[in-house]
Amino acid sequence: MKFFLLIFFIFSCQTDPFQRGINQNYDFYLPANVVFLPIFDLEGSSKNSKEIKELLHQLDEEILRAFINQTFIQGFSQKLVVKTLHDKKKDPPEISLEKFLHQKETFSSFLNFYEEHLKNKTEWLLFLNELSIAFNFSDAVFLPVMTKIAERKQNDRGLQISSRSLELSLLLIKVETGEPIWYETRNLTLSHKDFPSPPAFAYPEYPSWKNFEKKIIVENLWRDFPGWQY
């Protein structure tokens, strides 16, 4: 009976694996300085689309705007990060991240991908450390990644649907260990629908990528971010 009680106690004290929000190991952690990296396009769609490239730029601005009145969160903006690295004759974040984020296999979440392929890599920890040194020995790095962007046309019993979808993953990383501090992801699909008239039966136009700018970065996305104040 004592053995059974001991086993039950051990298993009942185990916590659920970290999937999103705040990592329980960092419940009371507040970074002194955060390096905000520009959004990294995992699929490389922005290289061939001026519209998507502009969307990522605007989403970077929306992320920065979300932190403007957060007095307990200090850091370095995406533009300052890019400029400083350029002045120091170092690779821009996009080039550096391409060396690490080039895996194309499917994954259940970017957090799982990060923990399996990056977190403990010596080269990755060196990259984080170099960023920290370049920016006043910051102790955390904010890594936003566009993990999916897609277009789709479908016919639902005569209803023609043109859809665009986007997935943005946001990760706050402890520089010293590479451990995730906080993680969130946001999925959004926008569609245009129409019952077309013959003889064309044409699909409606896709929704503009501009429509995603104000709808991806929403306030409750940050609800568990360390130091966040509503």
N, C-alpha and C positions, 0 to 999 in steps of 0.2 A: 504493500500500500504506500509506503514512504517513497519507493522508487517511482510509482505512478504519479504521485503528487509532484515530485521533483521534475519529471518530464513535462507535465502539464504546465508547471510554472515557467519553465524555460521557453516553451513554445508560445505561451500566452503573452510573454514580455517582448516577443519579436515584433518589430514595426513593419508596416507595409513598405515595399520598395518605393523609392522616390520616383514619381512619374511626372508630376508637374507642380507648379507653385514653388514654395520654399522647401529646400532640403532641410529636414529636421535637425541635421547637424549644425545648421546655421540659423536657427530660430532667432537668436539674439545678436546676430552678426550685422554690423553696419560698416560697409567699406569706407575707407578714408578717401580714396579717389578711384574713379572708374574711367577706364579708357573705352570710349564708345567707337566701335568700328562701323564703317559703312555696311549696308546690307550686302551680303555676298550672294550672288546668283548661282546656285548649285548646278542648275541645268545649262547655264550659259546662254539663256534666251535673250538677254539684253545685248549681247554682242551683235545680234542680227536684227534688232528692233529698236529704233530710236524711241518709239512710244513706251516700250517697257523700260528702257534705260531712264527715261524721264520719270516714269512711275516710281522706280527705286529711289531716285533722287528726292522726289516729293515725300515718299515714305520715311526717308532719313530725316527730312525736315519735321514731319509729324512726330517722330520719336523724340527728337530734340525738344520740340514744343511741349510735349507731355511732361518734360522734366524741368521746365523753366521755373516753376514756383515751388519746386521740391527743395526746401532749404537744407534738409539733412543729407542730400545726395549731391556730392561734388564730383566733378569729372572734366574730361576733355572731349569736346565735340568732334563729330566725324570730320568736319572740314579742317579743324585744327590738327587732328591726327594725320590726315593726308598731307597737309602743308609741312608739318614738322618733319615727317619722314622724308619728304622730298628735299627739304633743306639739309637734312643730315645725309643725303645721298643714299637712302635706304629704299628698298622695294616698297611700292604702295601696298596697302593691305590686300587688295585683290590678287596681286601676283603672289604674295606670301601665302595666302589662304589656298590658292590653287594647288600648291604643293601638298597640302594636307587633305583638302576636301575634294577629292577626285574619285571617290568610290561611287560606282553607279548601281550597285546592287540595291534591291529594295530593302527598306527597313521600316519597322513598325512606328518608330518615332525618331526624330533627329537626336533626341537625348540618348536613346539606346545606341544609335550609330556612334555618337561622340564617346560614350563610355566604353564601347567595344574597340574602337579604332584609333582614338586620339588621346584620351585622358592621360594615359600612362606612357605615352611616347616621349622619349628623351628629346627628340627634335622639337616637338610641340611645346614642351615645358621650357626649352631654351627660347623659343619664339615668344612665349608669354613673358619670360623674364626680360628679354630685350625690349619689349613694349613697356614693361614696368619701368625700366631704367630710363628710357627715352621720355617718359612722362611722370617725372617727379616721384618715382618709385611707387606708382599706383599699385594697389593690392587686388584689383579686380578688373576684368575685361568683359565688356558687353558685346556679345557676338550675335547679330541678327542674320539669319539665313533664309533666303527664299527657296524653300525646299520643293515647291511644285508650282508650275504655271501651265495652264492648259486651255485649249479651245475644243469645243465639241458641237456638232450639229446632229440633231436627232428628230425623228418623226414619230410623234405619239398619236396614233390613230387620226392622222390628218393635220394635227397641230405641229407646225414647224417650230423647232426650238434651236436657237443659237446661244451657247453658253460659254462664258469664260470663268475660270476658277484660279484661285491663288492660295498658296499656303505659306505662311510666314512663321518661322520658328525663332524664338528669342532665348538666349542662354547667357546667364551671368556666371563667370568663371573665376575661381580663386587662383591668382597668379602662382602662388607658391607651390600648390599641389596639383593644379589642373582640375580640381574637383568642381562639379556644378554646384552653384549656390542656389540658383533659381532658374526655372524653366517654364516657358509658356509657348503655346502655339495657337495660331489663328487661321481658320479656314473660311473662305468666302467664295460663293458662286453667284454670279449675276447672269440673268438670262433675258433675252428678247423672244417673245412668242407671237405667232401669227397663224391664222388660217388663210393661206394664200389663195388667190383667185387664179383660175386657169386663164391662159394656157401656160403661164410661166412657172407657177408653183415654186417660186424662189424662196429661199430661207431669208428671214430677216437679218439685218446687220448685227454683228456682234456688239455687245455693250462696250462703250469706250473704257479703256484702262483707267482713264481719269476718274471714272465713277468709283474706283476702288480706293482712291486716296484718302477720303474722309471716313471710310467704313471699315478699314482694317485695324487702325490704331484707335481702339476704344478704351474708355477709362477703366472698366473692370478688368482689362488685360493686366493691369499693374497691381491688383489687389493684395498680392503677397510679396511684392518686391521689397527688399530690405530698406527700411527707412521711409517707405512711402506714406504720405499723408493725404487724406481726402479733405 
